[in-house]
Amino acid sequence: MELLVFGKNGWGDELFFATLMTLAVAITAMLIGFLFALIFTPLKISKNKILNFIANFYTTVIRGVPELLVIYLFFFGGSTAVMFVAKIFGYEGYIEINAFIIGAFSIGIISGAYSTEVFRGAYQSIKRGQFEASKVLGLKENLSFFKVILPQMLRLAIPNIANVWQITLKDTALISVTGLVEIMRQSHIAAGSTRDPLLFYSFAAVLYLILTFFSMKILNKLEAHYQRGY
Amino acid sequence: MDFDLMISSFPKLLNATLITLKLVSLSLVFGIFLGTFFAILRTGKNKFLKNFSYYYSYVFRGTPMLVQLFIIYFGLAQIEYLRSSFLWVLLKEPYWCAIIAFALNTGAYTSEILRSAFETIDKGYIEAGQSLGIPKNKIFYKIKLPIAIRQSLPAYSNEMILMLKGTSLASTVTLMDLTGVAKFIISTTFKPIEIFIVAGSIYLFITFLIHTFIKIIEKKLEYPR
């Protein structure tokens, strides 16, 4: 137990900051995921076959390929891709991308594929009458989307978005392979130098449980908020 | 695009796919038994067993599978008692550690899937069975279980695909599965995109097979409404 205290002799403070890092990666990844969902959900709903295909390709590939493989793709291919773009703009030289950005981006792409599916499902389960009614009332298209469709979409989407958050939070553990010091990496380091892997990995499990427990509490509140009137 | 590399790495990756398939199928088989067992406990009357089953699934679903794998592979070796017991034959092998971790993980999810299937069974079926005087265990095997299995197939196909992707974690404990070999080739050739396409296609193909397989079973087990 002395190994877990804060300060010089224990790993408490290191693990605390690692937990914050995990949270930071998860939240950033979730937001990047929403950005992807914002792009791909309209493509998925649209009637254009080519746009449909692009969106379906994205969600099927990402959801069918292991997260670890996606992370390796960006870990090894990320700086090559960035350098390629930089070359077009006339910058020659080596660019190394920060592990946080690679991690958040690759988890974000994965989380985006799940979010896209959730929002598509929410959009499609809104009754047609709602669209027709807002049309009949003469609401402009964007007004009807933001005031009529979107609030109902959120109500339907939030329970599933909570699931996506759980998946994203747990996926951040995989980022440890890139060397970013989050919970898993920090436990690995601590376990290596103290030769007590059982303690540190079990403690890591507890930290993840705490994170999932409290985030579910918050998300349930949010769900209740959007469930008003039903 | 380096097509030669894609072609030359294909046999190696295909070979590694065998290990991936072995890991998936074994952990799914063990997982089904664990899942059924815990789902029965969960829907049973004994409060203690009910709670036990609840916390089992809560802990395994609330933590990343990587942590579970590391606790079993790195952590359990620390316990002196285990090292002298017969379990050590299994626990010293990364292969069996991976299967134990995966099976426990998928068991937790499977138990949740089956539990919700058991709970949504129309009470009328069970009452009908009781009023016909069918014994209790026969009601379970002949009425409850078949309906629950049919109910949970769509969710279970998702779980199978998640497990397929989950086995990629085996590469972190020195097993050379599909992802492990893919990573090895990437880190020696520095051609991530090519290898990603080949390995990703293999994964997608297996996903497709699982999906089709379950769809066929679903059709077969469909009952007239």
Interface residues (C-beta under 8 A of the other chain):
Chain A: T60 V61 R63 G64 V65 P66 E67 L68 L69 V70 Y72 L73 F75 F76 G77 T80 Q166 K170 D171 T172 A173 L174 S176 V177 M184 S187 H188 A191 D196 P197 L198 Y201 S202 A204 A205 Y208 L209 T212 F213
Chain B: V59 G62 T63 P64 M65 L66 V67 Q68 F70 I71 F74 G75 L76 A77 Q78 I79 I161 L164 K165 G166 T167 S168 L169 S171 T172 T179 A182 K183 I186 S187 F190 P192 I193 F196 A199 G200 Y203 L204 T207 F208
